[in-house]
């Protein structure tokens, strides 16, 4: 009976260590600052191991648009590019005026950040915007990760008046080798108990 119990402990230790090695957190924090007419997006990679490859910001009220991208700051050691709108053309009458900002990024590792600003205008005019809910009410921010387990981007669905968001999920990453510090102590303890039980039986 003692031998069976001890072997169960060994199995539990192995399974627990392997499970811990296979789990991974994928996520991001988003902060929106600045003015309603010129919001600034600050994105942080809060994942345990996954890199961010891109994403997009989508305006809530489509009677308005993103006129440009301004002051982009790439993650340390990486690059930051935009498909829409143009970068650095925040002037009256300019810009592609899309309802979304699409970006691509390289080497955006866990713990790193990026940021960029924009200018929001009403469609067909350059009138200023004073209500953040033009962006927030019905808008969203999508982030794409280099993780096969994810069936699409993670999404922060904007809420009226809310300028900070934290989104994360736990994925079943490819199991890795169990390091001795993580599971070895439990396994060695269980094996020691098994040896002690065997010695008592032979006395």
C-alpha positions in Angstrom: 0.0 0.0 0.0 2.8 2.4 0.9 4.5 1.6 -2.4 1.3 2.4 -4.4 0.9 5.7 -2.5 4.5 6.7 -3.1 4.2 5.9 -6.8 1.1 8.0 -7.0 3.0 10.9 -5.5 5.7 10.5 -8.2 3.1 10.5 -11.0 1.4 13.6 -9.5 4.8 15.4 -9.3 5.6 14.6 -12.9 2.2 15.6 -14.2 2.2 18.8 -12.2 5.7 19.8 -13.4 4.9 19.0 -17.0 1.6 20.9 -16.8 3.3 24.0 -15.4 5.9 23.8 -18.2 3.2 23.6 -20.9 1.1 26.5 -19.8 1.7 30.0 -21.2 0.1 33.4 -20.6 -0.6 35.6 -23.7 -1.8 39.1 -23.1 -1.4 42.9 -23.3 -2.1 46.1 -21.5 -3.4 49.1 -23.3 -3.5 52.7 -22.1 -5.1 55.6 -24.0 -3.9 59.1 -23.1 -3.8 62.5 -24.6 -6.8 64.5 -25.8 -10.0 63.3 -27.5 -8.9 65.0 -30.7 -5.4 63.4 -30.5 -5.3 60.2 -28.5 -2.1 58.3 -27.8 -2.1 54.5 -27.6 0.5 52.8 -25.4 0.7 49.0 -25.7 2.6 46.7 -23.4 3.3 43.0 -24.0 2.4 41.1 -20.8 2.9 37.6 -22.2 5.1 35.0 -20.5 6.9 34.2 -23.8 4.9 35.2 -26.9 5.8 38.0 -29.2 3.4 40.5 -30.7 3.4 40.8 -34.5 0.8 43.5 -35.2 -2.7 44.8 -34.6 -5.2 47.5 -35.2 -7.2 50.3 -33.5 -10.8 50.7 -34.7 -12.7 53.9 -34.1 -16.2 53.6 -32.5 -18.1 56.3 -34.3 -17.5 55.8 -38.1 -18.8 59.3 -38.8 -15.3 60.2 -37.7 -11.8 58.9 -38.8 -8.1 58.6 -38.1 -6.4 61.4 -40.0 -2.8 60.2 -39.5 -0.3 58.5 -37.2 2.1 60.6 -35.2 5.2 60.1 -33.0 5.4 56.3 -33.3 7.8 54.6 -30.8 8.8 51.0 -31.6 9.6 48.4 -29.0 13.3 48.1 -28.0 15.3 46.5 -30.8 12.2 46.2 -33.0 10.4 48.0 -35.8 7.0 49.5 -36.0 5.2 50.2 -39.4 1.7 51.1 -40.5 -0.5 50.1 -43.4 -3.1 52.9 -42.7 -3.1 55.8 -42.3 0.0 57.7 -43.2 2.6 58.5 -40.6 3.4 62.2 -39.9 0.8 63.8 -42.1 -1.4 65.3 -39.4 -2.3 68.5 -41.2 -5.7 70.1 -42.3 -7.1 68.3 -45.3 -4.5 65.5 -45.2 -4.4 61.8 -44.4 -6.2 58.8 -45.8 -9.1 59.2 -43.2 -9.6 55.4 -42.5 -11.7 54.1 -39.6 -8.8 51.9 -38.4 -5.1 52.1 -37.8 -3.3 48.9 -38.9 0.2 48.3 -37.6 2.9 45.7 -38.0 5.8 45.2 -35.5 8.9 43.1 -35.2 10.7 41.8 -32.1 8.0 42.9 -29.7 9.0 40.7 -26.8 7.3 40.3 -23.3 7.9 43.3 -21.1 8.4 45.7 -23.9 6.1 48.6 -25.0 5.2 50.6 -28.1 3.2 53.8 -28.6 1.8 56.0 -31.3 -0.6 59.0 -31.5 -3.3 59.9 -34.0 -5.6 62.8 -35.0 -9.4 62.2 -35.1 -11.5 64.3 -37.4 -15.1 64.2 -38.6 -15.5 62.8 -42.1 -15.1 65.3 -44.8 -14.0 68.1 -42.4 -11.2 69.0 -40.0 -13.3 69.9 -37.0 -11.9 69.2 -33.6 -13.2 66.4 -31.4 -13.8 66.9 -27.7 -15.5 63.7 -26.7 -13.4 60.6 -26.1 -16.4 58.4 -26.7 -16.2 59.1 -30.4 -13.3 56.7 -30.2 -14.4 54.5 -27.4 -18.1 53.9 -27.9 -18.1 50.8 -30.1 -14.4 50.9 -30.9 -11.8 48.2 -30.2 -8.1 47.4 -30.2 -6.8 44.1 -31.6 -3.4 42.5 -31.0 -2.0 39.6 -32.9 0.6 37.2 -31.4 3.0 34.7 -32.8 1.1 31.8 -31.1 -0.4 29.0 -33.2 -2.9 28.1 -30.4 -4.7 31.4 -30.7 -7.6 31.5 -33.2 -7.2 35.1 -34.1 -6.1 38.3 -32.3 -6.9 39.2 -28.6 -9.3 42.1 -28.5 -9.9 45.0 -26.0 -13.5 46.1 -26.6 -13.6 49.8 -25.8 -16.1 51.0 -23.2 -17.4 54.5 -22.9 -15.1 56.5 -20.5 -12.6 53.7 -20.0 -9.0 54.4 -21.1 -7.1 51.4 -19.6 -7.5 47.7 -20.7 -5.8 44.5 -19.7 -6.4 41.3 -21.8 -4.9 37.9 -21.3 -5.5 34.2 -21.9 -3.7 31.0 -20.9 -2.7 28.7 -23.8 -1.4 25.1 -23.9 2.0 25.7 -25.3 4.2 22.9 -26.5 5.4 21.0 -23.4 9.1 21.6 -22.6 11.5 19.5 -20.6 10.8 19.6 -16.8 13.7 21.5 -15.1 15.0 20.0 -11.9 14.1 22.9 -9.6 10.5 22.8 -10.8 9.7 19.1 -10.4 12.9 17.4 -9.2 12.4 18.2 -5.5 9.0 16.5 -5.4 10.2 13.5 -7.4 13.3 13.0 -5.3 11.3 13.3 -2.1 8.8 10.6 -3.4 11.6 8.3 -4.4 13.2 8.7 -1.0 10.0 7.7 0.7 9.7 4.6 -1.6 13.3 3.6 -0.6 12.5 4.0 3.1 9.4 1.9 2.8 11.4 -0.9 1.1 14.0 -0.9 3.9 11.3 -1.1 6.6 9.8 -4.1 4.8 13.0 -6.0 4.7 13.7 -5.7 8.5 
